[in-house]
Amino acid sequence: MKRSLRTARSAVLAVVAAVALVVPGAGAASAHGSRVVYDALGDSYASGYGVPPYADCGRSQSAYPVQLDGRHRLRLDDFVACAGATTTSLVSGGQLAALDADTDLVTLSIGGNDVGWSSAVIACLGGTDAQCTGAVAVVDTRITSELPALLDTVYAEVAAAAPNAHVVVTGYPRLFSPEHGTYLAASPAELSSLNAAADTLDAVIAAAADRAGSQFVDVRRRFDGHGANSPAPWILGPSDPGAFHPTIEGYRAYTAAVTSALGPGGHRHPHG
C-alpha cells in the first residue's frame, strides 16, 4: 500500500512538473525575461511636448519613447522625461530614480535648455540683425564652453544608476529650412546661423556621448526640408503653444531614427 502511494505521488509530481512548463505563468515569465526593459529620460523633446494632450511634465502619448514601446522587444518601464528639464534638473527632479540594475536600455534627450537655445530663436525671429547675431554668439559660447562638462556629469550619473544599460542619446533637429526664404524677421542667412548653432549643439552632444560610451542618434537628416517655415513642417511654428517642438510627424521621425539605430535586437551591450 505504501509503495502504491509512493508511486501515485511520484506520478502526480511528474504531471505537476510537466504542467509547470506550459502554464501561462511560466510562459509569461520566460517572455518577460526576453524583453528589453526600457526607461526614457530627458526634456520636452523626449516628453513629446507639442502634441497634446499631456500628462504631468508635458508627457504626450505621441512621444518617441511611447511609440518605441513594443518594438523590437522593448518594454517601456518608466517614462519620466519632463518638459523644461536641464542636465541638472534631470537629476534634482528625480528622473534617475527610474533607473536600476534591471534597466536594459535608456534613451536620453537633454542639453538644449542648458544653453538658452530658445532665446536665440526669439531674437532672430523677432529682433534686429544685431540682436540675432549677438544671441546666437552667446548660445554658441555656452554650447562649446559650458555644456560639455554638464553633459559629462549627467551621463556619468545615468551610467551609475543603470550600470547594465545601453544608453542612447538623441540629438536635436535643425529648426528651419532657409531655402524657403525669409521667416518673420529672420533672413535666410539668420535661419542658417540658427541651424549652424543646432549643428554645434549636436556635435557637442555626440562627442560627450562618445566619451561616455553611449550611442548618439542624429535626427537632422530625417528633418531635412521639414523646418518650421517649410511647406510641410515637422516643427511647430511660433503661433503654436508647443512652438519649435516636433509635430507628430517629427516625433515619428525620432522613433524611426532610434529604431534604426538600435537594430532588430532592441538594444546593444553598454559600450559595445
SVG drawing of the C-alpha trace seen along z (x, -y; Angstrom):
<svg xmlns="http://www.w3.org/2000/svg" viewBox="-5 -96 41 98">
<polyline fill="none" stroke="black" stroke-width="0.4" points="0.0,0.0 2.8,-2.4 4.6,-1.5 1.3,-2.3 1.0,-5.7 4.6,-6.5 4.1,-5.5 0.9,-7.6 2.7,-10.6 5.6,-10.3 3.1,-10.2 1.3,-13.3 4.6,-15.2 5.7,-14.3 2.4,-15.7 2.7,-18.9 6.3,-19.3 5.2,-18.8 2.3,-21.2 4.5,-23.9 6.5,-24.0 3.4,-25.1 1.2,-27.0 0.6,-30.7 2.6,-32.0 5.8,-30.1 5.5,-31.1 4.9,-34.7 8.0,-34.7 10.0,-33.4 8.6,-36.0 9.3,-38.8 12.9,-37.6 13.4,-38.1 12.0,-41.7 14.2,-44.8 13.5,-46.9 13.4,-50.4 13.5,-53.7 13.1,-57.1 14.6,-60.3 15.1,-63.9 13.5,-67.2 10.5,-68.3 11.8,-66.6 11.7,-63.3 8.4,-64.0 6.6,-64.6 5.7,-68.2 4.0,-69.9 1.4,-67.1 -1.3,-67.3 -3.0,-66.1 -0.4,-65.9 0.1,-64.1 2.5,-65.5 5.6,-67.3 4.3,-67.7 4.3,-64.0 2.5,-63.0 1.4,-59.6 2.9,-60.8 6.4,-60.9 9.0,-58.8 9.5,-56.6 5.8,-55.7 6.0,-55.0 9.0,-52.7 7.2,-50.7 6.6,-47.2 9.1,-47.5 12.0,-45.1 11.0,-43.6 11.2,-46.9 9.0,-47.3 8.7,-50.9 9.1,-50.6 9.4,-54.2 8.7,-57.3 9.9,-60.2 11.1,-62.8 9.9,-66.3 9.4,-69.4 11.8,-72.1 14.4,-69.7 18.1,-70.6 21.1,-68.4 20.9,-69.5 17.1,-69.4 17.0,-66.0 19.0,-64.8 17.4,-67.1 13.9,-66.4 14.3,-62.7 14.4,-61.2 17.4,-59.0 15.1,-57.1 13.6,-55.4 16.9,-53.6 18.3,-50.5 20.4,-47.4 17.4,-45.8 17.3,-48.6 18.5,-47.3 18.0,-50.5 17.9,-54.2 17.1,-56.9 18.1,-60.5 17.4,-63.8 18.9,-66.7 21.1,-69.8 19.0,-72.3 17.6,-74.0 21.0,-74.4 22.2,-76.8 19.2,-79.1 18.5,-77.9 15.0,-79.4 16.4,-82.9 18.4,-82.8 15.4,-81.7 13.3,-84.5 16.0,-87.1 16.4,-86.1 12.7,-85.8 11.5,-88.9 14.6,-91.1 17.1,-93.1 20.0,-91.6 22.4,-92.7 20.2,-91.1 20.1,-87.8 23.9,-87.8 24.5,-88.5 22.1,-85.9 23.5,-83.2 27.0,-84.0 26.0,-83.7 24.4,-80.3 27.3,-79.1 29.7,-80.1 27.5,-78.2 27.4,-75.2 31.1,-74.9 32.4,-76.1 29.7,-75.1 27.7,-72.2 30.4,-69.5 31.1,-69.3 27.3,-69.4 26.8,-66.5 29.7,-64.5 28.3,-64.8 24.7,-63.8 25.9,-60.9 28.1,-59.6 25.2,-59.7 22.9,-57.8 25.6,-55.2 26.0,-54.8 22.2,-54.5 21.8,-51.9 25.1,-50.0 23.9,-47.3 22.0,-49.5 22.8,-50.6 22.4,-54.4 21.0,-56.1 21.4,-59.8 19.4,-61.7 20.3,-64.9 18.1,-67.8 16.8,-68.7 17.6,-71.9 14.5,-74.0 14.4,-75.9 14.6,-75.4 16.4,-78.5 15.8,-77.5 12.2,-78.7 13.3,-82.3 12.7,-84.8 10.7,-83.7 9.2,-86.5 12.0,-88.9 14.8,-86.4 16.6,-86.3 17.7,-83.0 21.2,-83.8 20.0,-84.2 18.0,-81.0 21.2,-79.3 23.0,-80.7 20.4,-79.1 20.8,-75.8 24.6,-76.1 24.1,-76.5 22.0,-73.4 24.8,-71.6 27.3,-72.7 24.9,-71.6 24.6,-68.1 28.3,-67.9 29.0,-68.6 26.3,-66.1 27.7,-63.5 31.2,-64.0 30.0,-63.7 28.0,-60.6 31.1,-59.1 33.2,-59.9 30.6,-58.2 30.4,-55.1 26.8,-55.9 25.2,-55.7 24.4,-59.0 21.4,-59.1 21.4,-62.0 17.9,-63.1 18.9,-66.0 18.8,-64.4 15.3,-63.0 14.0,-66.6 15.7,-68.0 13.1,-70.0 10.7,-70.0 11.7,-73.1 9.1,-75.3 9.0,-77.6 8.7,-74.8 5.5,-73.8 5.4,-70.5 6.8,-71.4 7.6,-68.8 8.5,-71.6 5.7,-73.7 5.8,-77.5 5.8,-80.3 2.0,-80.7 1.6,-77.1 1.6,-76.6 4.3,-74.0 6.4,-76.3 9.6,-74.9 8.9,-71.3 8.2,-68.4 4.8,-67.7 3.5,-64.1 5.4,-63.5 8.5,-64.9 8.2,-62.5 7.7,-59.7 11.0,-60.7 12.6,-60.4 11.1,-57.0 12.3,-55.8 15.8,-57.1 16.1,-55.4 14.6,-52.2 17.0,-52.1 20.0,-52.8 19.0,-50.0 18.6,-47.4 16.5,-44.2 17.9,-43.3 16.3,-46.2 19.4,-47.2 23.2,-46.7 25.5,-46.0 26.9,-49.0 30.0,-50.4 29.5,-47.8"/>
</svg>
